[in-house]
Amino acid sequence: MDNTFTLDTAKMPRHIAIIMDGNGRWAKQKGLLRAFGHESGVKSVRETVEACAKLKIGFLTLYAFSTENWNRPKLEVDALMSILMNSLKKELPTMQKNNIKLNTIGNANMLPDRARKQLFEVIAQTKENTGMVLTLALSYGSREELVAAVKQICEQVNTNTLNIADINEEVINNHLYTHNMPDADLVIRTSGEQRISNFLLWQAAYAELYFTDILWPDFREKDLHQAIFSYQKRERRFGKTSEQLK
């Protein structure tokens, strides 16, 4: 950890969500194919997951593949799916050692059969773990998630199993992919871009946002600590005044 600051263990975010951006630019800067950037990003995933587990973060969500990413060149998409399968198989022992439970959000039906099978095998093998919940957002788009939730709620109204007057935030929450998770407290985005990119739009309504110029393959434990330190220095008012919080 950077010696210039100390993290307050009593003020840890319960749920950290990360937009892992910059793999392609990292590779381009080195004159490599984009796939090499994605492969190098795996090391950052491993170090970040283990660091969050050590800090006893309850939930870590990684934006691994968006619904829009399917529009990328087929060669790159195929490489990403291959990296996903290999990483899941390789990292299973680490997840078991750290008592990590794997979860996924998104439209898993869009994933290639082999990738989907590998994903759900690891989810099944870690389902009894009681430590941190690691969620991979795969083929995920927040707008698609919200549309799916609205359709489910409308179906319940049409079948008279739900009254329109009873629709509230809790009902909507219960129809999202993340219904069994708390809202995001801290959203980190690497690579210098400062946007949410269709990620957890509902769940990040009151999240603290942290942007860093570091490209994802270069993101390390000390950078995670810096993001959390920034989070801990902020006053989270949730619409109230500072005086009310005091």
Buried (B, 14 or more C-beta within 10 A) or exposed (E): EEEEBEBEEEEBBEBBBBBBBBBBBBBEEEEBBBBBBBBBBBBBBBBBBBBBBEBEBBBBBBBBBBBEBEEBEEEBBEBBBBBBBEBBEEBBEEBEEBEBBBBBBBBBEBBBEEBBEBBBBBBEEBEEBEBBBBBBBBBBBBEBBBEBBEEBBEEBBEEEEBEEEEBEEEBBBEBBBBEEBEBBBBBBBBBEBEEBBBBBBBBBEEBBBBBBEBBBBBBBBEBBBBBBBBBBEEEEEEEEEEEEEE
